[in-house]
Amino acid sequence: MAGLFAMSVNPSYIDPNTFLHDLYWGTLYQQNLGEDHCGLGVCRGGELRHDTSEGWFEPNFKARMEDFAGTEGVGYCGACQEPFYVDSKLGEMVLCFTGNIINRGELVKLLKMSGHTFERGDDIEVIAKLIAQGESVAAGIRHMAKKIVGAYTLLALTKEGIYASCSPNCHWPLVMGVKNGAVVVASESGGFDNLEFKVFEQVKPGETLLLKNGNWRSQEIIKSDRIQVCSFLWVYSLFPTAQINGIPASWVRKRLGAVLARRDIAAGFMPDVVTYIPDSGRSHALGYHQEFCRQNNEGKISRVPILEEVLSKFYFVGRSFTPRKKEKRRERADKKQQKSAERFRGLKLVVCDDSIVRGTQTSENTVPKIRSLGFEEIHLRISNPELKSHCPWGKTTTAGDLFAVQHSSIQEKVRILKVESLAYNTIEDLVEAIGMQREDLCIDCSLSRG
């Protein structure tokens, strides 16, 4: 997926330097969701300016932020070359998108039959052409929403303001933040506090907002019979400080870890050491360890395991989950995790993580590194239920040889991973940890497809 950021300011309250500061940092905080490409678009004095670059946001834009002065701005960090510029009968637009258009191929064929030409043929170009068929931008977004099958969040910077839209199924939410003289909409809320924005509310499913002059108004809401927010956002994708619908990601992860700990305690299993895969498993391990501490404080168990950092992440390598190319994912996963220089002879270790996707990095890289430190036993505790399908709604989990599909029994998985035990949470555990109704959560990646 990608991280989107939009900001509108009232120049009577917000000076130009504050606009540049907040646009820069607000966009940078979205890089947690994608690192391959980045970009900015701004409106100043009725003129649109945009640029895109390959790679991380900071080295590409920090030294030239003064080129992006304005009163409305959008930022992008993700896998595609965006923001995307288009000039149509509706005027100029700069678009940012995250999600997945499942029927894109069909739509491209239909648009070509109507005389349209394509340079890229990707999701954002299809969206741009569909929006341009409306009588207004808001009407064009409504037309686009009716034509596509899939999920999206969308920003459209125009001379009349920024349109921020969430698909009716709300798989990928947008959160709004406010402060005096400014309003922002973003995929991630984690950086709001550092920019003095207060989380205001989620953009409603199917809603399109218009941000202008530091304020906003709802244009319309497209109703849907099925609203399902991606559950994997809480488990992994969001930065731990982010929240959706007022539910913090870190809180959900700790609750998931605690469930796994309660099962181990009930079974009489007591590890010597608890650790995590950085950074994806950190909050899960905290919850696992805190459950042992809680039960020890209540007198239910006599001791607690040590919480230890066995692997350290070298942050300058970048994320290993977001790249689309398999070779790049494998290289980053191998190089970013450095094992401790300490030794842990004869100890029983629990390793907490969010999920197992293909299992190759776990079996070929992570477990051998940890085993070489001298641990007598390695036990994996995975917070997300088994991943049994690719994600049809975005790029969060991709098609491929999913570990849970290739190896059916827990015993076989334990053998392949070369560990002493493996335990997952259930779908029911996940739903309870998030605290929303099951029908309002997307758990498609944990369901088998025929």
Number of C-alpha atoms within 10 A of each C-alpha: 23 28 28 33 30 29 30 30 26 18 15 9 12 17 14 15 13 14 22 19 14 20 28 22 19 28 28 23 22 28 24 19 23 25 24 20 22 32 27 28 30 28 24 14 9 12 11 20 18 22 18 21 19 17 17 19 28 14 10 16 20 13 9 9 15 13 12 24 20 25 25 31 35 30 31 36 35 29 22 25 18 25 29 21 20 15 11 12 10 16 12 16 25 27 27 32 24 26 22 22 22 16 13 20 13 10 20 20 11 12 15 11 10 9 7 11 12 12 6 9 13 15 21 25 18 20 23 23 19 21 23 22 17 17 12 14 19 20 16 20 25 22 18 20 22 12 15 19 15 19 22 26 28 23 29 29 29 23 19 14 22 29 24 30 32 27 29 25 24 26 25 25 24 27 23 22 21 20 16 13 16 25 24 31 29 30 27 28 27 21 19 22 12 11 15 13 19 16 19 15 15 19 24 21 25 21 20 26 22 21 26 21 19 23 17 18 11 15 14 15 18 16 14 12 7 13 18 21 22 24 23 22 19 26 29 23 21 23 24 21 15 21 23 20 12 12 14 19 24 23 19 24 30 24 24 30 30 24 21 24 23 16 13 17 16 9 9 10 10 18 18 16 21 22 25 25 21 19 19 19 24 23 27 34 32 21 24 29 23 19 22 23 18 14 16 14 13 10 10 12 15 11 14 20 17 13 18 12 15 24 20 15 17 14 11 7 14 20 21 18 19 22 19 13 9 10 10 15 17 16 13 17 20 17 14 19 21 15 16 14 8 9 13 17 12 12 15 19 27 27 22 28 27 28 21 19 22 17 19 16 18 19 18 14 16 20 18 15 19 20 17 13 17 15 17 14 16 21 20 22 26 23 31 25 22 23 22 19 22 22 19 18 23 21 18 20 19 16 10 11 16 20 18 21 16 13 14 10 10 14 12 12 19 18 13 16 20 17 17 16 17 18 18 21 19 17 16 10 18 26 20 15 20 22 11 15 10 17 12 17 20 20 21 19 22 19 14 13 9 3
